[in-house]
Amino acid sequence: MRRRAVLIIALILPTALAAQAPATHVPPDGVMLTFVRFADVFGSRLVAAFDSIPEARYDYRPTAAQQTIGYIAQHLEDANYALCERLGDLRHPRTARDSLADTIKARWPKDTLIARLEASLRFCDDAMERVTQLNSAALASTLLAIETDLAEHYSQLAVYMRLLGMVPPSALPPRRRTAIDLPATALSPYVGVYELAPGLEVEVTMRDRALYIRSSVGGDPVRLWPESSSDFFVREADAQITFSRNASGAVTGLVLRQYGRDRPGRKLR
């Protein structure tokens, strides 16, 4: 049951780029949001993995024929820009440092490598935001290449971490959180339907003095456990929700925190 619950959570809590996209752009459809969500998953895992590895081990590689950890980091940065530029007209301006040999960049300080990797992931976020529909085989091929590249390199890095006696981020248990008791009167204002993206909604319901969340794409309701009067978490995955109110105190939306990102959604009713 636990494995099934984790899978459901992954489905009911997708990303919502629509709230971030410029007004001149059509919001991404559900298919594009799924691609973006998986890029979020593996991008955040990669950053967490690189961050957890001591800088002194960035020259580690299991065999002489394999890449070092530092080499993987700079390679990922270059690959992200190259692949995500193929999504549209967005271009990453190159500098003299970008033209340095890979073997030189692989020896940059850990903080530099991580900062540059994060910048390349943000570039991919921007490039994906501009794609509203998956309407060509070429686009599908590029998106699959982006997702596969991130997933394969995370798998590679996870093996390195295991060999170093470390636990990869995806194998770590969620941070332990403590639920508090809230009266039904404090929970009832959060009941409603929230829009994460056009055509993609989550419904918050209450039964037996507890809140539950369920996506419009299906799956069983998952319980929301309160940490404060407005902050909630789920026990099946590392995901949290904070409800927002306007100046008069009415609940107007929520913010989903998952995969290292904050995603807002407005309350419809």
C-alpha positions as CSV (number, residue, x, y, z in Angstrom):
1,M,0.0,0.0,0.0
2,R,2.8,2.4,0.8
3,R,4.3,2.1,-2.7
4,R,0.9,2.7,-4.3
5,A,0.4,5.8,-2.2
6,V,3.7,7.2,-3.2
7,L,2.8,6.8,-6.9
8,I,-0.6,8.4,-6.4
9,I,1.1,11.4,-4.7
10,A,3.4,11.8,-7.6
11,L,0.3,12.0,-9.8
12,I,-1.9,14.3,-7.7
13,L,0.7,16.9,-7.0
14,P,2.1,18.0,-10.4
15,T,3.8,21.2,-11.2
16,A,1.8,24.3,-12.2
17,L,3.8,26.6,-14.5
18,A,0.6,28.3,-15.7
19,A,0.7,30.7,-12.7
20,Q,4.3,31.7,-13.6
21,A,4.0,32.0,-17.4
22,P,3.9,35.5,-18.9
23,A,0.4,36.7,-19.7
24,T,1.3,36.8,-23.4
25,H,1.8,33.0,-23.5
26,V,-0.9,30.3,-23.6
27,P,-0.6,28.2,-20.4
28,P,1.1,24.7,-20.9
29,D,-1.3,21.8,-21.3
30,G,-1.4,18.8,-19.1
31,V,1.0,16.8,-21.3
32,M,3.7,19.5,-21.1
33,L,3.2,19.9,-17.4
34,T,3.9,16.2,-17.0
35,F,7.2,16.6,-18.8
36,V,8.1,19.6,-16.7
37,R,7.2,17.8,-13.5
38,F,9.7,15.0,-14.3
39,A,12.4,17.5,-15.1
40,D,11.7,19.0,-11.7
41,V,12.0,15.6,-10.1
42,F,15.4,14.7,-11.6
43,G,16.8,18.2,-11.7
44,S,16.2,18.7,-7.9
45,R,17.6,15.2,-7.2
46,L,20.7,16.0,-9.1
47,V,21.3,19.3,-7.3
48,A,20.7,17.6,-3.9
49,A,23.1,14.8,-4.8
50,F,25.9,17.1,-5.9
51,D,25.3,19.3,-2.9
52,S,25.6,16.3,-0.5
53,I,28.9,15.0,-1.9
54,P,32.0,16.5,-0.2
55,E,34.0,18.7,-2.5
56,A,37.1,16.5,-1.7
57,R,35.4,13.6,-3.6
58,Y,34.6,15.6,-6.7
59,D,37.6,13.9,-8.4
60,Y,36.2,10.5,-7.6
61,R,35.4,8.0,-10.4
62,P,35.0,4.2,-10.0
63,T,37.4,3.4,-12.8
64,A,39.8,5.3,-14.9
65,A,37.5,5.1,-17.9
66,Q,34.6,6.8,-16.2
67,Q,33.8,10.4,-15.6
68,T,34.6,12.2,-12.3
69,I,31.9,13.7,-10.3
70,G,33.1,17.2,-11.2
71,Y,33.1,16.2,-14.9
72,I,29.5,15.0,-14.7
73,A,28.4,18.3,-13.2
74,Q,29.9,20.5,-15.9
75,H,28.8,18.0,-18.6
76,L,25.2,18.3,-17.4
77,E,25.3,22.1,-17.5
78,D,26.4,22.0,-21.2
79,A,23.9,19.3,-22.1
80,N,21.0,21.2,-20.5
81,Y,21.7,24.3,-22.5
82,A,22.2,22.3,-25.7
83,L,19.0,20.2,-25.4
84,C,16.7,22.9,-24.0
85,E,17.7,25.4,-26.8
86,R,16.1,22.9,-29.2
87,L,12.7,23.6,-27.6
88,G,12.4,27.0,-29.2
89,D,14.0,30.4,-29.7
90,L,15.5,30.8,-26.2
91,R,19.3,30.9,-26.3
92,H,22.0,30.8,-23.6
93,P,24.7,33.5,-24.2
94,R,28.1,31.9,-24.2
95,T,31.1,33.4,-22.5
96,A,34.8,32.7,-22.6
97,R,34.5,30.4,-19.6
98,D,32.0,28.2,-21.5
99,S,34.6,27.5,-24.1
100,L,37.2,26.1,-21.7
101,A,38.0,22.5,-21.9
102,D,35.7,20.1,-20.1
103,T,38.7,18.7,-18.1
104,I,39.4,22.3,-16.8
105,K,35.7,23.0,-15.9
106,A,35.5,19.6,-14.1
107,R,38.1,21.0,-11.6
108,W,36.1,24.2,-10.8
109,P,35.0,24.6,-7.1
110,K,32.0,22.6,-6.0
111,D,29.9,25.8,-5.4
112,T,30.7,27.0,-8.9
113,L,29.7,23.8,-10.5
114,I,26.4,23.6,-8.6
115,A,25.5,27.2,-9.2
116,R,26.1,26.8,-12.9
117,L,24.1,23.6,-13.0
118,E,21.2,25.3,-11.2
119,A,21.3,28.1,-13.7
120,S,21.1,25.6,-16.6
121,L,18.1,24.0,-15.0
122,R,16.4,27.4,-14.6
123,F,17.1,28.0,-18.3
124,C,15.3,24.7,-19.1
125,D,12.4,25.8,-16.9
126,D,12.1,29.0,-19.0
127,A,12.4,27.1,-22.3
128,M,9.7,24.6,-21.2
129,E,7.4,27.4,-20.1
130,R,7.3,28.7,-23.6
131,V,6.1,25.4,-25.0
132,T,2.3,25.2,-24.7
133,Q,1.5,22.0,-26.5
134,L,3.2,18.8,-27.5
135,N,2.3,19.0,-31.2
136,S,5.2,17.4,-33.1
137,A,7.4,14.4,-33.2
138,A,10.5,16.5,-33.1
139,L,9.4,18.3,-29.9
140,A,8.5,15.0,-28.3
141,S,11.9,13.6,-29.2
142,T,13.7,16.6,-27.6
143,L,11.6,16.4,-24.4
144,L,12.3,12.7,-24.1
145,A,16.0,13.4,-24.6
146,I,16.0,16.1,-21.8
147,E,14.2,13.8,-19.4
148,T,16.3,10.7,-20.2
149,D,19.6,12.7,-19.9
150,L,18.6,14.0,-16.4
151,A,17.5,10.5,-15.3
152,E,20.5,8.7,-16.6
153,H,23.0,11.1,-15.0
154,Y,21.1,10.9,-11.7
155,S,21.3,7.1,-11.9
156,Q,25.1,7.4,-12.6
157,L,25.6,9.8,-9.7
158,A,23.5,7.6,-7.4
159,V,25.8,4.6,-8.2
160,Y,28.9,6.8,-7.4
161,M,27.3,7.8,-4.1
162,R,26.5,4.2,-3.2
163,L,30.2,3.2,-3.9
164,L,31.3,6.1,-1.6
165,G,29.1,4.8,1.2
166,M,26.5,7.5,0.7
167,V,22.7,7.3,0.3
168,P,21.3,9.0,-2.8
169,P,18.6,11.7,-2.2
170,S,15.8,9.6,-3.7
171,A,16.5,6.8,-1.2
172,L,16.4,9.1,1.9
173,P,13.2,9.1,3.9
174,P,11.2,12.3,4.0
175,R,12.1,14.7,6.8
176,R,10.2,13.8,9.9
177,R,7.3,16.1,10.5
178,T,5.0,16.5,13.5
179,A,1.3,16.9,13.0
180,I,-0.7,19.1,15.3
181,D,-4.4,19.1,16.2
182,L,-6.7,21.7,14.6
183,P,-10.4,22.1,15.2
184,A,-12.8,21.5,12.4
185,T,-13.6,25.3,12.3
186,A,-9.9,25.9,11.4
187,L,-9.9,23.3,8.6
188,S,-13.3,24.0,6.9
189,P,-12.2,27.3,5.2
190,Y,-9.7,25.3,3.1
191,V,-12.3,23.0,1.6
192,G,-12.7,23.8,-2.1
193,V,-11.3,23.4,-5.6
194,Y,-7.9,24.8,-6.6
195,E,-6.6,25.3,-10.1
196,L,-2.9,24.4,-10.6
197,A,-3.2,24.8,-14.4
198,P,-6.0,25.1,-17.0
199,G,-7.9,21.8,-16.8
200,L,-5.9,20.6,-13.9
201,E,-7.4,21.0,-10.5
202,V,-7.2,19.6,-7.0
203,E,-10.1,19.2,-4.6
204,V,-9.7,19.6,-0.9
205,T,-12.4,17.9,1.2
206,M,-13.0,17.3,4.9
207,R,-14.2,14.2,6.7
208,D,-13.9,13.1,10.3
209,R,-12.2,16.4,11.1
210,A,-9.4,15.9,8.6
211,L,-8.5,17.4,5.2
212,Y,-7.9,15.3,2.1
213,I,-6.6,16.3,-1.3
214,R,-7.5,14.6,-4.6
215,S,-6.5,15.5,-8.2
216,S,-8.9,15.9,-11.1
217,V,-6.8,13.4,-13.0
218,G,-7.8,10.6,-10.6
219,G,-6.4,8.6,-7.7
220,D,-7.6,8.2,-4.1
221,P,-7.8,11.2,-1.7
222,V,-4.6,11.7,0.4
223,R,-4.7,13.1,3.8
224,L,-3.2,16.5,4.6
225,W,-1.7,16.7,8.1
226,P,-1.4,20.1,9.7
227,E,1.9,21.5,10.9
228,S,0.5,24.9,11.7
229,S,-2.8,26.7,11.1
230,S,-2.0,27.1,7.4
231,D,0.8,24.6,6.6
232,F,0.1,20.9,5.8
233,F,2.1,17.9,4.7
234,V,1.4,14.4,3.4
235,R,3.1,11.4,4.9
236,E,3.5,9.4,1.7
237,A,6.0,11.7,0.0
238,D,8.1,14.9,0.6
239,A,5.3,17.3,-0.3
240,Q,3.8,20.2,1.6
241,I,1.0,22.6,1.0
242,T,0.5,26.1,2.5
243,F,-2.9,27.8,2.1
244,S,-2.9,31.6,1.4
245,R,-5.5,34.2,2.4
246,N,-6.3,37.7,1.3
247,A,-6.3,40.9,3.5
248,S,-9.8,40.1,4.7
249,G,-8.8,36.6,5.8
250,A,-10.6,34.6,3.0
251,V,-8.7,31.6,1.6
252,T,-7.6,32.5,-1.9
253,G,-5.2,29.7,-2.9
254,L,-2.4,27.3,-2.0
255,V,1.3,26.8,-2.6
256,L,2.6,23.3,-3.3
257,R,6.2,22.6,-2.2
258,Q,7.6,19.6,-3.9
259,Y,10.8,18.7,-5.8
260,G,12.5,21.8,-4.4
261,R,9.9,24.1,-6.1
262,D,7.0,26.3,-4.9
263,R,4.0,26.1,-7.2
264,P,0.9,28.3,-6.6
265,G,-2.7,27.5,-7.3
266,R,-5.7,29.7,-7.0
267,K,-9.0,28.8,-5.3
268,L,-11.8,28.5,-7.8
269,R,-14.7,27.7,-5.4
